[in-house]
């Protein structure tokens, strides 16, 4: 095993840089380092989600997806599934087991009754923040990157998603390097934010005693420099900024404003017709709205091969939900989710689908397709009915 890089920044902070990709056992070396430095805390550059998938693959695979969907974390599921797919592709095409040896350190240090903390940024947050800063064309290429890693039926295409990743000592940075091929600015910013997050977590735990932080070797110098900059900021300003802003993914203004278009338009039209037209026109407007929006939402759920109950829910709820700030498709998707009750294992099966029919029959894919298709077709219905409603005003 390659000798780790050890950098003592202060009496309370020791950085240990190792290869997070090679998978060699590190417990004996860690025991020696703990004996030399006597840390109060062991910090590991993992996040809770990555550790959970590595700690108990069976329990993770059988974890129901319903709670995550209910809490509006559909995007988080996709990002985590992508990382799992990358790890599987590395295992198959590069014969690598990234981060497994790091996960094994947790029970080892806990048996020694040493406080053990995860100091890395949630990988789904890294990807979500990176995607938020991309242009529309870059986002399309990002989606294609996800598709190639997770949903491609071609082994050749899957292998290309992890090309050159074996030269990295850090899986997350390897993924961001892949993203930098089509979104360099967003990828570099994500790398910087992750370094800042790790550095501030290390400083936070160093306030309670000495921390031995185990991080990818390639990040030792960056983290050391960032910690020094943060301490310099503290000396100048008397305080340092936290990392809470890095744990948020705010939506762009136009994205938030788009949710108001449908309810504002229809409510304005209803008020106008109430004062300047007759009751019959109001009922006609509502009927056209109901049939166009509900019908198209139901058509979307049908094309997504949704359960009959999901289709019915789409038809009756879409006209009402389109007047709120909640996407009607997600309600239909929730119904589909309750009926099919998919688990994380269904996501893993997606990555091994050998045909389009097998892919479309997957429980997870059906849930997402029902939600997405119903939402998209709801908007199609709105644009179809729009000229008819404007005619009432004329």
C-alpha positions, 0 to 999 in steps of 0.5 A: 500500500502506498504510504499516506500523506500526513500533514499536521496543520496545527496541534488540533488538525492532522490531514491524512491523504490516501487513495479512496479508489484503490480499496486496500485495507487501511485499518493497521495504518490508521491504528498506527496514526491514532497511536502517534497523534491520539485524536479525539475525532476521526473525520472521514471524507464520506457522506452519510448516503455513500456510507449507507450504500457501502455499509449494508448493501442488502438493507440499502437495496431493500429500502423503500423509496416512498418516504423520499418521494413523499418528502420531495426528494425525487431528484436526490434518488436520481443523483444517488442512483447515478453514483451507485451506477458509477461505482458499479461500472468501476467495479465491472470495467475497472475492477475497482471497489472505490471507498469500500475500504474507507467505509470499513474504517467506521466499525473499526474506529467505533470499536475503539470508542473513538468519535467518528464523523463524516466530513464530506459534502452530500454527493447528491448535493454536489451534483444538484448544485453543479447542475443548477449552475449549468446552461440548458445545453449543459443540462441536456448533456448532463442528463445524457451522462446520467443516461449513459451511466445508468440506463444504457443497454450498451456495455461499451457506452457504460464503460465510456462513462468511467474512462480515465477514472482509474487515474483519480484517487477520489470517485466524486472528483472523478465524476466531476472531471467527467462533467467538466468535459461539457460543463467546465465552469460548473464542475470546477465550482462544485469541486471548490465548494466541496473543498470548502465544505470539507475544510469547514467541517474539519475546523468545526470538529477541531474546536472540540479537540484534535481531529485526524481527517482522512481525505483523498490524497489529491485534496490534501494541499487544497484543503490545507490551503483553504483551512489557512484562508479560512483562519486568515478570514477569521483573524481579519473579520473576527468570524468565519462564514459557515457551510450552511449555504452549501447545503441548499439548492435554490431554484432560479427566479424564472423557475419559481415564477413559472409555477405561478403562470397557470394559477394567475392566468386562470384566476385572472380570467375567472375574475374578468368573466365574472364581471364582464361576461355571463355565467354560461361563459364561466362554466364553458371556460371551466369545462374547456379547462377541465377537459383539456388539462385533465385529458392531456394529463391522463394521456400522459399517464397512459403513455407512461404505462401507468396504473389505471388509478394513476390515470384517473387521478391525473384526469380529475386532479390535474385541472385543480392542481394546475391552479396550485403550486404543486405539479399534478404529475407528482400526485399521480406519481405518488399514487403509482408509487403507493401501488407499486412500492418500489425499492432501491433494488429496483433502481439497481435493476434499471442499470442492468436492463437489456431491452427497452421493454424491460426498462419501461417495465421497471417499477421505478421507471414507471413511477417517474415516467407517470409523474413526468409525463403527466406534468408535461402533458398538463402543460401541453393541455394548458397551451391547447386550451389557452387560445379558447379561453382567450377567445372568451375575453375577446 
